[in-house]
Amino acid sequence: MRQFTIAPRTNSGFEFNFGPQAGNEQSLVITGGVILNIRNVEGASLIDIEADRVVMWTKGADARQMMENLRGKGGSSRDMEIYLSGNVELRSVESRGPKGIPGQTRTIRADEIYYDLRKNTAIALKAELQFYEPRVPDPIFIRADELQKLGESDYRVVKAEMFASQTPSDPGLKLYIAEATVQEKRKKRSGFFGNPIIDRESGETLEYTESLTRGRNAFIKAWDFPVFYLPFFQGDARDPLGPIEAINLGFSNRVFGGQFGLTLNAWDMLGIQPLDNTKWRFDLDYLTLRGPGLGTEYTYATKDLFGIPGSTSGGLRFWGIRDVGTDILGGGRGANDDHPLYRGRASWRQNWQTLSGFTLQANMQLLSDQNFLEQYFKNEFDTDPVQTTHIYARQDLGYNAAAGLIGQVNVRDWVTDTQWLPKADFWVTGQSFLDVITYSSQVGAGYAQLQLSNVPEPYVSPTDVASSAGRFHWMQEAAVPFSLGALRVVPYLKGDLAYYTSDINPDSGGLGRAWGGPGIRASIPFSAFFPEAHSDLFNISGLNHKAVFGMNYLYAGSSEPYTRFAQFDRLNDDATDQALRDIRVKLPVFNPTNGTILATSPLYDPTTYAIRRTLDNRYDTLDAIQVFQLDLIQRLQTKRGFPGNQHVVDWMVLDLSASAFPEQSQNFGSHWAFLQYDYLWNIGDRTAIVSSGWIDPIDNGAQVIGVGAYFNRSDRTSLFLGYRQIAPVGSKPITGGITYTFSPKYAISAFSSYDLGTQMSLANSLIFSRTGKDAQINLGFTYNAMQNNFGFTFEILPRVVASMIRRSAAVSPNAVGMR
């Protein structure tokens, strides 16, 4: 039995009268604004109705008695029909779902509504239906000339528009439908192959609500411009794409050609209940110039592993392709590549940390060939950690001590890398004795195999030699810090004792080495305040000059030169090492003036840079050195902001550093090296000039000098113009980038880089953006001169599905993305 209650909509109350009686049918007319609550309706726990006028019909009941009941404690009836008009709002709350989940609330606003409670049907004219979907950030609206409720869970709309927007009065993206029906029902959840999905806790089959929608003549409009049309459609309105998470389309004229990609939710496709805190996806790709690709990615995270409190995260990734094309990597590489027909990758990364200070990291990276990662995962190749395969464990022992163990294998024949089978380390860092001596130590022992690349290109350093040896070493530093007023002085003694079971000559026996000596670090701060400094032009309100002068002197000797030992501790990552080997054979052609020197001079050997920079955590490259390292850190600060709410800013920053070598023989015949500066002038809060320089004042030494200017505005407008000169390479790139916002909706972004030294365009892009409340449209063009690759980009990114969009694995930054 349905229960009714009635109340006035306004403080002025309402009026009612009785309509004509026909047989046993009674009618009641209520005006002046009414609020009507109805309970125990099929499929809903509550229906709340507001209208200016209400007409109610009932059978077999006295209308006067019904009115008195409604005005009092309420009434009940099985058969009732209601007509509502004038600012009608009908809110219905569904019955609770499985496991007590609260039911969804729907709101219908209309000019007129007819509601038959006996049949649970209704017709609304000039209606608007509003409801929420958990995966959609904004409420969903359906506006229709006619909205029909055909049954408990069946609906029909005529001449409707559907959208989800922050501003319903002016949505930017709409779906227009000439006619559609929606049937909602509870269904058993099943997998892609029809198998039932079982709840792990209860053992019962999971259920879900399906909104089966059938319609005709549907088209999408973006800001009243039609972009897509469907003569007929059918599917679940709550999950229109099913297991599909993303559809990716693109084009690049030389690298991949046309690109078609599909990303699927693997849990949905296989019909398995997802594990908590996991994501599992399948990738299907096809590249017209390359071939079909297939992959999967699984990520996970948990707080407890094996019942041990802590945090665990990781992921597995597989992707492969049948590649019939030729790699285009830029710089003349890839034209004669002999990659296998079937290419791909397999990776696993795992990180486990416990509350007791134990850390376990596992990393497996398998690649089919040298160029695969750079060609298909360019950003990961350039910026991600080295693609090594290793297991590393570390335990914090307290008292500033820790111990670690690593095992690493090299499964990539084209990379020069070290296998550790295994290596163990023990550290003590910054341990104080009697508040006088600060002591640090590292003891290491391991067996190393340095494997060389099988690519016929020159090696980066002369110590890149195939070698196997056990290495044992003990690095120590003892310091006695003290202060003399503002001057901080830290005398120290540093040394490393090492033994190798074999030196760089495989036919020789073991070799020991002692390295180290005394040193001293010192620093002193200075400051000067100029309160009289004021300038409206430069926005200065007083100046405070802060400076810290620092110095480090090290005199270290070595019983054996570094050239006696293989370089087990790598200095460069994979991308840098490969780039150096790729370019060295081409330098004499690209740079006739200095190419031979760049390719052959030991000045550009990474090991000599490490020694001159006193890099002492690469134990194979330690050698005799005597050096003064000087630096001056400066800040010129002022106050900006409204009176009473001022803040301190760095108006100018100038950092200087240099290295001085008393023995010229240790620095290629020069006393000075590594003259550096970094300068920043914050002219305003949004305008700055920057410059930096790195000069090695040696014959044919490296020189890198750059200067640039930034300008930013609060509306996202930004401008950058920069110039850099690199010698003796002979590169002089000039770079410009601008993002200009015409209005809150329209913007343009442009970027260009041109090398004045090589007279070559490097990269260019132009993107137009239209940002709305509900979607963003990007239209862009790109050109990569290194690859001679042209790209076109067209994107429509609705807020409703933005979280579902993910670029296909095979789409490179130079390719076109169309979604």
Salt bridges, closest charged atoms under 4 A:
GLU42 OE1 - ARG2 NH2 3.21
ASP48 OD2 - ARG91 NH2 2.47
GLU50 OE1 - ARG9 NE 3.19
GLU50 OE2 - ARG91 NH2 2.72
ASP52 OD1 - ARG9 NH1 2.99
ASP79 OD1 - ARG118 NE 3.87
GLU89 OE1 - ARG91 NH1 2.61
GLU89 OE2 - ARG109 NE 3.77
GLU94 OE2 - ARG106 NH1 2.67
GLU128 OE1 - ARG109 NH1 3.03
GLU128 OE2 - ARG143 NE 2.72
GLU133 OE2 - ARG135 NE 3.80
GLU133 OE1 - ARG238 NH1 3.83
ASP138 OD2 - ARG799 NE 2.84
ASP145 OD1 - LYS126 NZ 3.86
GLU161 OE2 - ARG143 NH1 3.85
ASP170 OD2 - LYS773 NZ 3.67
GLU179 OE2 - ARG156 NH2 2.68
GLU179 OE1 - ARG216 NH2 3.00
GLU184 OE2 - ARG106 NH2 2.63
GLU184 OE2 - ARG238 NH2 3.46
ASP199 OD2 - LYS99 NZ 2.67
GLU207 OE1 - ARG186 NH2 3.72
GLU207 OE2 - LYS188 NZ 3.12
GLU210 OE1 - LYS187 NZ 3.71
ASP239 OD1 - ARG135 NH1 3.59
GLU245 OE1 - ARG281 NE 2.65
ASP283 OD1 - ARG806 NH2 2.90
GLU297 OE1 - ARG806 NH1 3.79
ASP323 OD2 - ARG290 NH1 2.85
ASP323 OD2 - HIS339 NE2 3.97
ASP323 OD2 - ARG343 NH1 2.82
ASP327 OD1 - ARG290 NH1 3.27
ASP327 OD1 - ARG343 NH1 2.83
ASP337 OD2 - HIS339 NE2 3.49
ASP369 OD2 - ARG343 NH2 2.68
GLU374 OE2 - ARG333 NH2 2.93
GLU374 OE2 - LYS378 NZ 3.62
GLU380 OE1 - ARG317 NH1 3.45
GLU380 OE2 - ARG345 NH2 2.77
ASP382 OD2 - LYS378 NZ 3.37
ASP384 OD2 - ARG349 NH1 3.75
ASP396 OD1 - ARG394 NE 3.34
ASP417 OD2 - ARG412 NH2 3.47
GLU457 OE1 - ARG581 NH1 3.80
ASP464 OD1 - ARG570 NH1 3.20
GLU477 OE1 - LYS494 NZ 3.44
GLU477 OE2 - ARG521 NH2 2.92
ASP496 OD1 - HIS473 ND1 3.07
ASP496 OD2 - ARG513 NH2 2.76
ASP503 OD2 - ARG564 NH2 2.87
GLU560 OE1 - ARG564 NH1 3.11
ASP569 OD2 - ARG471 NH1 2.81
ASP574 OD2 - ARG412 NH1 2.52
ASP577 OD1 - ARG570 NH2 3.94
ASP577 OD2 - ARG581 NE 3.03
ASP582 OD2 - ARG333 NH1 3.40
ASP616 OD2 - LYS494 NZ 2.64
ASP620 OD1 - ARG471 NH1 3.00
ASP650 OD2 - ARG635 NE 3.86
ASP655 OD1 - ARG635 NH1 2.93
ASP685 OD1 - ARG640 NH1 3.38
ASP696 OD2 - ARG612 NH2 3.04
ASP715 OD2 - ARG713 NH2 2.48
GLU795 OE2 - ARG807 NH2 3.84
GLU795 OE2 - ARG819 NH1 2.74
